[in-house]
Amino acid sequence: MKKVTIHIMPKQGVLDPQGKAIQTSLNGLGFSEVEDAQTGKLVELFVENHEDIDKRVGEMCDKLLANPVMEDYHFEVEEVAHT
């Protein structure tokens, strides 16, 4: 069994109102060193072994998990014990 960890973040230059709200709030709480913040998504999938796992996960991201127009993603695949 494989564990796939997918990190999805807004593309550079895409407006991230939630990230801006976090940065503004942290600054307001006295954390003036925070110059910017971005929010994203973390998705973990547990999948059966597949010979084209990287291709399949890329397709999952492009078709459902990420918006390729506004978001970038990368993922890691690791072997895990069957539960």
Biopython code that builds the backbone (N, CA, C, O; Angstrom):
import numpy as np
from Bio.PDB.StructureBuilder import StructureBuilder

atoms = [
    (1, "MET", "N", (0.842, -1.174, 0.000)),
    (1, "MET", "CA", (0.000, 0.000, 0.000)),
    (1, "MET", "C", (0.890, 1.241, 0.000)),
    (1, "MET", "O", (1.958, 1.254, 0.612)),
    (2, "LYS", "N", (0.439, 2.273, -0.688)),
    (2, "LYS", "CA", (1.175, 3.531, -0.784)),
    (2, "LYS", "C", (0.404, 4.641, -0.074)),
    (2, "LYS", "O", (-0.827, 4.679, -0.083)),
    (3, "LYS", "N", (1.165, 5.537, 0.537)),
    (3, "LYS", "CA", (0.600, 6.769, 1.083)),
    (3, "LYS", "C", (1.073, 7.894, 0.178)),
    (3, "LYS", "O", (2.271, 8.070, -0.042)),
    (4, "VAL", "N", (0.106, 8.661, -0.348)),
    (4, "VAL", "CA", (0.407, 9.783, -1.218)),
    (4, "VAL", "C", (0.054, 11.058, -0.459)),
    (4, "VAL", "O", (-1.087, 11.233, -0.030)),
    (5, "THR", "N", (1.019, 11.939, -0.294)),
    (5, "THR", "CA", (0.800, 13.227, 0.363)),
    (5, "THR", "C", (0.887, 14.305, -0.703)),
    (5, "THR", "O", (1.919, 14.476, -1.351)),
    (6, "ILE", "N", (-0.222, 15.035, -0.877)),
    (6, "ILE", "CA", (-0.323, 16.046, -1.925)),
    (6, "ILE", "C", (-0.406, 17.422, -1.276)),
    (6, "ILE", "O", (-1.258, 17.664, -0.421)),
    (7, "HIS", "N", (0.484, 18.321, -1.688)),
    (7, "HIS", "CA", (0.500, 19.705, -1.209)),
    (7, "HIS", "C", (-0.008, 20.587, -2.350)),
    (7, "HIS", "O", (0.544, 20.570, -3.450)),
    (8, "ILE", "N", (-1.064, 21.357, -2.077)),
    (8, "ILE", "CA", (-1.669, 22.217, -3.095)),
    (8, "ILE", "C", (-1.610, 23.654, -2.593)),
    (8, "ILE", "O", (-2.085, 23.953, -1.497)),
    (9, "MET", "N", (-1.028, 24.541, -3.395)),
    (9, "MET", "CA", (-0.868, 25.952, -3.013)),
    (9, "MET", "C", (-1.285, 26.842, -4.169)),
    (9, "MET", "O", (-1.218, 26.435, -5.328)),
    (10, "PRO", "N", (-1.722, 28.070, -3.852)),
    (10, "PRO", "CA", (-2.032, 29.007, -4.944)),
    (10, "PRO", "C", (-0.786, 29.296, -5.774)),
    (10, "PRO", "O", (0.327, 29.344, -5.249)),
    (11, "LYS", "N", (-0.988, 29.487, -7.074)),
    (11, "LYS", "CA", (0.128, 29.874, -7.941)),
    (11, "LYS", "C", (0.642, 31.245, -7.531)),
    (11, "LYS", "O", (-0.092, 32.049, -6.956)),
    (12, "GLN", "N", (1.910, 31.504, -7.831)),
    (12, "GLN", "CA", (2.513, 32.803, -7.560)),
    (12, "GLN", "C", (1.675, 33.885, -8.245)),
    (12, "GLN", "O", (1.353, 33.766, -9.428)),
    (13, "GLY", "N", (1.326, 34.928, -7.510)),
    (13, "GLY", "CA", (0.568, 36.041, -8.066)),
    (13, "GLY", "C", (-0.939, 35.907, -7.963)),
    (13, "GLY", "O", (-1.660, 36.859, -8.264)),
    (14, "VAL", "N", (-1.440, 34.740, -7.542)),
    (14, "VAL", "CA", (-2.883, 34.551, -7.388)),
    (14, "VAL", "C", (-3.301, 35.094, -6.026)),
    (14, "VAL", "O", (-2.661, 34.810, -5.014)),
    (15, "LEU", "N", (-4.363, 35.863, -6.008)),
    (15, "LEU", "CA", (-4.869, 36.446, -4.771)),
    (15, "LEU", "C", (-5.240, 35.354, -3.775)),
    (15, "LEU", "O", (-5.937, 34.401, -4.124)),
    (16, "ASP", "N", (-4.773, 35.491, -2.529)),
    (16, "ASP", "CA", (-5.051, 34.536, -1.457)),
    (16, "ASP", "C", (-5.617, 35.312, -0.269)),
    (16, "ASP", "O", (-4.876, 35.646, 0.655)),
    (17, "PRO", "N", (-6.935, 35.606, -0.280)),
    (17, "PRO", "CA", (-7.510, 36.432, 0.782)),
    (17, "PRO", "C", (-7.371, 35.811, 2.174)),
    (17, "PRO", "O", (-7.198, 36.537, 3.153)),
    (18, "GLN", "N", (-7.443, 34.497, 2.276)),
    (18, "GLN", "CA", (-7.291, 33.852, 3.580)),
    (18, "GLN", "C", (-5.856, 34.027, 4.093)),
    (18, "GLN", "O", (-5.649, 34.306, 5.274)),
    (19, "GLY", "N", (-4.886, 33.867, 3.221)),
    (19, "GLY", "CA", (-3.493, 34.082, 3.617)),
    (19, "GLY", "C", (-3.260, 35.515, 4.055)),
    (19, "GLY", "O", (-2.559, 35.756, 5.039)),
    (20, "LYS", "N", (-3.844, 36.480, 3.332)),
    (20, "LYS", "CA", (-3.701, 37.892, 3.685)),
    (20, "LYS", "C", (-4.340, 38.162, 5.044)),
    (20, "LYS", "O", (-3.789, 38.918, 5.844)),
    (21, "ALA", "N", (-5.498, 37.554, 5.314)),
    (21, "ALA", "CA", (-6.161, 37.732, 6.612)),
    (21, "ALA", "C", (-5.300, 37.173, 7.746)),
    (21, "ALA", "O", (-5.232, 37.769, 8.821)),
    (22, "ILE", "N", (-4.649, 36.045, 7.517)),
    (22, "ILE", "CA", (-3.762, 35.455, 8.523)),
    (22, "ILE", "C", (-2.581, 36.392, 8.788)),
    (22, "ILE", "O", (-2.238, 36.652, 9.941)),
    (23, "GLN", "N", (-1.964, 36.894, 7.724)),
    (23, "GLN", "CA", (-0.814, 37.800, 7.866)),
    (23, "GLN", "C", (-1.223, 39.057, 8.629)),
    (23, "GLN", "O", (-0.519, 39.486, 9.543)),
    (24, "THR", "N", (-2.352, 39.645, 8.260)),
    (24, "THR", "CA", (-2.827, 40.866, 8.920)),
    (24, "THR", "C", (-3.129, 40.607, 10.397)),
    (24, "THR", "O", (-2.787, 41.424, 11.252)),
    (25, "SER", "N", (-3.763, 39.484, 10.698)),
    (25, "SER", "CA", (-4.090, 39.156, 12.090)),
    (25, "SER", "C", (-2.839, 38.915, 12.924)),
    (25, "SER", "O", (-2.748, 39.377, 14.061)),
    (26, "LEU", "N", (-1.875, 38.191, 12.360)),
    (26, "LEU", "CA", (-0.629, 37.960, 13.092)),
    (26, "LEU", "C", (0.110, 39.270, 13.343)),
    (26, "LEU", "O", (0.647, 39.480, 14.431)),
    (27, "ASN", "N", (0.141, 40.149, 12.347)),
    (27, "ASN", "CA", (0.748, 41.467, 12.543)),
    (27, "ASN", "C", (0.040, 42.215, 13.656)),
    (27, "ASN", "O", (0.689, 42.853, 14.485)),
    (28, "GLY", "N", (-1.294, 42.143, 13.686)),
    (28, "GLY", "CA", (-2.078, 42.813, 14.716)),
    (28, "GLY", "C", (-1.832, 42.254, 16.115)),
    (28, "GLY", "O", (-2.019, 42.954, 17.110)),
    (29, "LEU", "N", (-1.416, 41.003, 16.186)),
    (29, "LEU", "CA", (-1.102, 40.371, 17.470)),
    (29, "LEU", "C", (0.346, 40.599, 17.893)),
    (29, "LEU", "O", (0.799, 40.060, 18.903)),
    (30, "GLY", "N", (1.066, 41.400, 17.112)),
    (30, "GLY", "CA", (2.435, 41.732, 17.485)),
    (30, "GLY", "C", (3.506, 40.934, 16.769)),
    (30, "GLY", "O", (4.691, 41.086, 17.067)),
    (31, "PHE", "N", (3.114, 40.086, 15.830)),
    (31, "PHE", "CA", (4.097, 39.303, 15.079)),
    (31, "PHE", "C", (4.432, 40.046, 13.791)),
    (31, "PHE", "O", (4.079, 39.613, 12.694)),
    (32, "SER", "N", (5.118, 41.168, 13.947)),
    (32, "SER", "CA", (5.390, 42.052, 12.819)),
    (32, "SER", "C", (6.387, 41.464, 11.825)),
    (32, "SER", "O", (6.520, 41.973, 10.712)),
    (33, "GLU", "N", (7.081, 40.410, 12.210)),
    (33, "GLU", "CA", (8.042, 39.793, 11.293)),
    (33, "GLU", "C", (7.362, 39.009, 10.165)),
    (33, "GLU", "O", (8.014, 38.652, 9.184)),
    (34, "VAL", "N", (6.056, 38.738, 10.295)),
    (34, "VAL", "CA", (5.331, 38.013, 9.250)),
    (34, "VAL", "C", (5.017, 38.986, 8.121)),
    (34, "VAL", "O", (4.193, 39.887, 8.278)),
    (35, "GLU", "N", (5.680, 38.799, 6.984)),
    (35, "GLU", "CA", (5.516, 39.693, 5.840)),
    (35, "GLU", "C", (4.481, 39.189, 4.844)),
    (35, "GLU", "O", (3.934, 39.974, 4.068)),
    (36, "ASP", "N", (4.207, 37.891, 4.857)),
    (36, "ASP", "CA", (3.242, 37.322, 3.927)),
    (36, "ASP", "C", (2.821, 35.962, 4.464)),
    (36, "ASP", "O", (3.550, 35.342, 5.238)),
    (37, "ALA", "N", (1.659, 35.504, 4.058)),
    (37, "ALA", "CA", (1.182, 34.167, 4.424)),
    (37, "ALA", "C", (0.402, 33.608, 3.250)),
    (37, "ALA", "O", (-0.269, 34.349, 2.532)),
    (38, "GLN", "N", (0.489, 32.317, 3.059)),
    (38, "GLN", "CA", (-0.282, 31.628, 2.039)),
    (38, "GLN", "C", (-0.973, 30.445, 2.673)),
    (38, "GLN", "O", (-0.430, 29.788, 3.561)),
    (39, "THR", "N", (-2.168, 30.183, 2.208)),
    (39, "THR", "CA", (-2.882, 29.007, 2.663)),
    (39, "THR", "C", (-2.977, 28.022, 1.513)),
    (39, "THR", "O", (-2.951, 28.407, 0.344)),
    (40, "GLY", "N", (-3.085, 26.771, 1.849)),
    (40, "GLY", "CA", (-3.188, 25.735, 0.839)),
    (40, "GLY", "C", (-3.946, 24.550, 1.388)),
    (40, "GLY", "O", (-4.632, 24.641, 2.406)),
    (41, "LYS", "N", (-3.808, 23.443, 0.697)),
    (41, "LYS", "CA", (-4.483, 22.208, 1.103)),
    (41, "LYS", "C", (-3.443, 21.093, 1.201)),
    (41, "LYS", "O", (-2.453, 21.066, 0.471)),
    (42, "LEU", "N", (-3.703, 20.191, 2.118)),
    (42, "LEU", "CA", (-2.910, 18.970, 2.246)),
    (42, "LEU", "C", (-3.878, 17.812, 2.107)),
    (42, "LEU", "O", (-4.858, 17.727, 2.847)),
    (43, "VAL", "N", (-3.613, 16.924, 1.169)),
    (43, "VAL", "CA", (-4.466, 15.757, 0.949)),
    (43, "VAL", "C", (-3.604, 14.516, 1.108)),
    (43, "VAL", "O", (-2.523, 14.427, 0.525)),
    (44, "GLU", "N", (-4.078, 13.558, 1.897)),
    (44, "GLU", "CA", (-3.394, 12.269, 2.024)),
    (44, "GLU", "C", (-4.294, 11.190, 1.450)),
    (44, "GLU", "O", (-5.472, 11.098, 1.794)),
    (45, "LEU", "N", (-3.732, 10.383, 0.581)),
    (45, "LEU", "CA", (-4.450, 9.259, -0.011)),
    (45, "LEU", "C", (-3.708, 7.978, 0.323)),
    (45, "LEU", "O", (-2.478, 7.948, 0.330)),
    (46, "PHE", "N", (-4.442, 6.942, 0.594)),
    (46, "PHE", "CA", (-3.864, 5.617, 0.780)),
    (46, "PHE", "C", (-4.380, 4.765, -0.363)),
    (46, "PHE", "O", (-5.581, 4.520, -0.472)),
    (47, "VAL", "N", (-3.474, 4.316, -1.211)),
    (47, "VAL", "CA", (-3.871, 3.655, -2.451)),
    (47, "VAL", "C", (-3.156, 2.315, -2.601)),
    (47, "VAL", "O", (-2.087, 2.083, -2.036)),
    (48, "GLU", "N", (-3.780, 1.458, -3.373)),
    (48, "GLU", "CA", (-3.153, 0.190, -3.711)),
    (48, "GLU", "C", (-1.956, 0.453, -4.611)),
    (48, "GLU", "O", (-1.899, 1.473, -5.298)),
    (49, "ASN", "N", (-1.011, -0.460, -4.605)),
    (49, "ASN", "CA", (0.144, -0.334, -5.499)),
    (49, "ASN", "C", (-0.328, -0.296, -6.942)),
    (49, "ASN", "O", (-1.241, -1.026, -7.325)),
    (50, "HIS", "N", (0.293, 0.551, -7.731)),
    (50, "HIS", "CA", (-0.046, 0.689, -9.145)),
    (50, "HIS", "C", (1.240, 1.041, -9.880)),
    (50, "HIS", "O", (2.029, 1.854, -9.399)),
    (51, "GLU", "N", (1.450, 0.441, -11.026)),
    (51, "GLU", "CA", (2.725, 0.652, -11.736)),
    (51, "GLU", "C", (2.904, 2.092, -12.208)),
    (51, "GLU", "O", (4.037, 2.551, -12.350)),
    (52, "ASP", "N", (1.819, 2.808, -12.452)),
    (52, "ASP", "CA", (1.885, 4.198, -12.922)),
    (52, "ASP", "C", (1.379, 5.159, -11.859)),
    (52, "ASP", "O", (0.626, 6.080, -12.172)),
    (53, "ILE", "N", (1.780, 4.962, -10.604)),
    (53, "ILE", "CA", (1.226, 5.735, -9.495)),
    (53, "ILE", "C", (1.429, 7.239, -9.687)),
    (53, "ILE", "O", (0.508, 8.013, -9.428)),
    (54, "ASP", "N", (2.603, 7.667, -10.132)),
    (54, "ASP", "CA", (2.849, 9.098, -10.316)),
    (54, "ASP", "C", (1.906, 9.684, -11.367)),
    (54, "ASP", "O", (1.334, 10.755, -11.166)),
    (55, "LYS", "N", (1.749, 8.988, -12.471)),
    (55, "LYS", "CA", (0.844, 9.450, -13.532)),
    (55, "LYS", "C", (-0.588, 9.508, -13.014)),
    (55, "LYS", "O", (-1.299, 10.481, -13.264)),
    (56, "ARG", "N", (-1.013, 8.477, -12.296)),
    (56, "ARG", "CA", (-2.389, 8.413, -11.784)),
    (56, "ARG", "C", (-2.662, 9.535, -10.788)),
    (56, "ARG", "O", (-3.717, 10.166, -10.839)),
    (57, "VAL", "N", (-1.726, 9.784, -9.892)),
    (57, "VAL", "CA", (-1.918, 10.858, -8.907)),
    (57, "VAL", "C", (-1.955, 12.213, -9.620)),
    (57, "VAL", "O", (-2.762, 13.070, -9.262)),
    (58, "GLY", "N", (-1.112, 12.415, -10.605)),
    (58, "GLY", "CA", (-1.150, 13.641, -11.392)),
    (58, "GLY", "C", (-2.513, 13.848, -12.039)),
    (58, "GLY", "O", (-3.033, 14.963, -12.052)),
    (59, "GLU", "N", (-3.089, 12.786, -12.571)),
    (59, "GLU", "CA", (-4.417, 12.861, -13.170)),
    (59, "GLU", "C", (-5.468, 13.204, -12.124)),
    (59, "GLU", "O", (-6.369, 14.001, -12.387)),
    (60, "MET", "N", (-5.359, 12.605, -10.935)),
    (60, "MET", "CA", (-6.301, 12.911, -9.847)),
    (60, "MET", "C", (-6.249, 14.391, -9.489)),
    (60, "MET", "O", (-7.279, 15.034, -9.289)),
    (61, "CYS", "N", (-5.043, 14.912, -9.412)),
    (61, "CYS", "CA", (-4.865, 16.328, -9.071)),
    (61, "CYS", "C", (-5.436, 17.229, -10.161)),
    (61, "CYS", "O", (-6.146, 18.190, -9.867)),
    (62, "ASP", "N", (-5.127, 16.921, -11.412)),
    (62, "ASP", "CA", (-5.575, 17.752, -12.527)),
    (62, "ASP", "C", (-7.093, 17.704, -12.717)),
    (62, "ASP", "O", (-7.701, 18.699, -13.114)),
    (63, "LYS", "N", (-7.701, 16.557, -12.436)),
    (63, "LYS", "CA", (-9.138, 16.397, -12.681)),
    (63, "LYS", "C", (-10.020, 16.778, -11.505)),
    (63, "LYS", "O", (-11.182, 17.130, -11.704)),
    (64, "LEU", "N", (-9.493, 16.719, -10.264)),
    (64, "LEU", "CA", (-10.363, 16.946, -9.111)),
    (64, "LEU", "C", (-9.717, 17.717, -7.965)),
    (64, "LEU", "O", (-10.308, 18.667, -7.452)),
    (65, "LEU", "N", (-8.532, 17.328, -7.563)),
    (65, "LEU", "CA", (-7.989, 17.827, -6.302)),
    (65, "LEU", "C", (-7.442, 19.245, -6.370)),
    (65, "LEU", "O", (-7.505, 19.973, -5.380)),
    (66, "ALA", "N", (-6.912, 19.649, -7.503)),
    (66, "ALA", "CA", (-6.330, 20.988, -7.646)),
    (66, "ALA", "C", (-6.945, 21.679, -8.863)),
    (66, "ALA", "O", (-7.406, 21.032, -9.803)),
    (67, "ASN", "N", (-6.937, 22.986, -8.815)),
    (67, "ASN", "CA", (-7.362, 23.779, -9.963)),
    (67, "ASN", "C", (-6.088, 24.194, -10.693)),
    (67, "ASN", "O", (-5.407, 25.119, -10.250)),
    (68, "PRO", "N", (-5.750, 23.531, -11.803)),
    (68, "PRO", "CA", (-4.473, 23.799, -12.453)),
    (68, "PRO", "C", (-4.323, 25.230, -12.971)),
    (68, "PRO", "O", (-3.204, 25.656, -13.256)),
    (69, "VAL", "N", (-5.397, 25.966, -13.099)),
    (69, "VAL", "CA", (-5.324, 27.358, -13.540)),
    (69, "VAL", "C", (-4.820, 28.246, -12.407)),
    (69, "VAL", "O", (-4.073, 29.194, -12.649)),
    (70, "MET", "N", (-5.225, 27.945, -11.165)),
    (70, "MET", "CA", (-4.922, 28.815, -10.029)),
    (70, "MET", "C", (-3.987, 28.198, -9.005)),
    (70, "MET", "O", (-3.468, 28.909, -8.144)),
    (71, "GLU", "N", (-3.757, 26.886, -9.076)),
    (71, "GLU", "CA", (-2.989, 26.211, -8.028)),
    (71, "GLU", "C", (-1.867, 25.369, -8.618)),
    (71, "GLU", "O", (-1.976, 24.829, -9.718)),
    (72, "ASP", "N", (-0.785, 25.275, -7.847)),
    (72, "ASP", "CA", (0.303, 24.347, -8.128)),
    (72, "ASP", "C", (0.231, 23.231, -7.102)),
    (72, "ASP", "O", (-0.306, 23.418, -6.010)),
    (73, "TYR", "N", (0.764, 22.087, -7.447)),
    (73, "TYR", "CA", (0.799, 20.983, -6.496)),
    (73, "TYR", "C", (2.081, 20.182, -6.677)),
    (73, "TYR", "O", (2.708, 20.192, -7.736)),
    (74, "HIS", "N", (2.440, 19.501, -5.622)),
    (74, "HIS", "CA", (3.486, 18.485, -5.701)),
    (74, "HIS", "C", (3.103, 17.396, -4.720)),
    (74, "HIS", "O", (2.313, 17.622, -3.803)),
    (75, "PHE", "N", (3.656, 16.229, -4.913)),
    (75, "PHE", "CA", (3.280, 15.107, -4.038)),
    (75, "PHE", "C", (4.455, 14.173, -3.810)),
    (75, "PHE", "O", (5.410, 14.118, -4.585)),
    (76, "GLU", "N", (4.340, 13.445, -2.713)),
    (76, "GLU", "CA", (5.311, 12.409, -2.368)),
    (76, "GLU", "C", (4.547, 11.088, -2.227)),
    (76, "GLU", "O", (3.409, 11.055, -1.759)),
    (77, "VAL", "N", (5.193, 10.022, -2.636)),
    (77, "VAL", "CA", (4.615, 8.681, -2.516)),
    (77, "VAL", "C", (5.551, 7.864, -1.641)),
    (77, "VAL", "O", (6.759, 7.819, -1.872)),
    (78, "GLU", "N", (4.973, 7.215, -0.628)),
    (78, "GLU", "CA", (5.794, 6.357, 0.231)),
    (78, "GLU", "C", (5.080, 5.052, 0.519)),
    (78, "GLU", "O", (3.851, 4.985, 0.539)),
    (79, "GLU", "N", (5.863, 4.034, 0.738)),
    (79, "GLU", "CA", (5.343, 2.726, 1.084)),
    (79, "GLU", "C", (4.914, 2.719, 2.548)),
    (79, "GLU", "O", (5.645, 3.205, 3.410)),
    (80, "VAL", "N", (3.740, 2.174, 2.833)),
    (80, "VAL", "CA", (3.280, 2.051, 4.206)),
    (80, "VAL", "C", (2.784, 0.632, 4.442)),
    (80, "VAL", "O", (2.425, -0.085, 3.508)),
    (81, "ALA", "N", (2.773, 0.247, 5.704)),
    (81, "ALA", "CA", (2.265, -1.083, 6.060)),
    (81, "ALA", "C", (0.765, -1.146, 5.802)),
    (81, "ALA", "O", (0.049, -0.170, 6.032)),
    (82, "HIS", "N", (0.305, -2.256, 5.341)),
    (82, "HIS", "CA", (-1.120, -2.442, 5.077)),
    (82, "HIS", "C", (-1.863, -2.471, 6.410)),
    (82, "HIS", "O", (-1.497, -3.222, 7.314)),
    (83, "THR", "N", (-2.909, -1.651, 6.527)),
    (83, "THR", "CA", (-3.674, -1.599, 7.790)),
    (83, "THR", "C", (-4.973, -2.334, 7.690)),
    (83, "THR", "O", (-5.730, -2.384, 8.660)),
]
sb = StructureBuilder()
sb.init_structure("model")
sb.init_model(0)
sb.init_chain("A")
sb.init_seg("    ")
for serial, (resi, resn, name, xyz) in enumerate(atoms, 1):
    if name == "N":
        sb.init_residue(resn, " ", resi, " ")
    sb.init_atom(name, np.array(xyz, "f"), 0.0, 1.0, " ", f" {name:<3s}", serial, name[0])
structure = sb.get_structure()
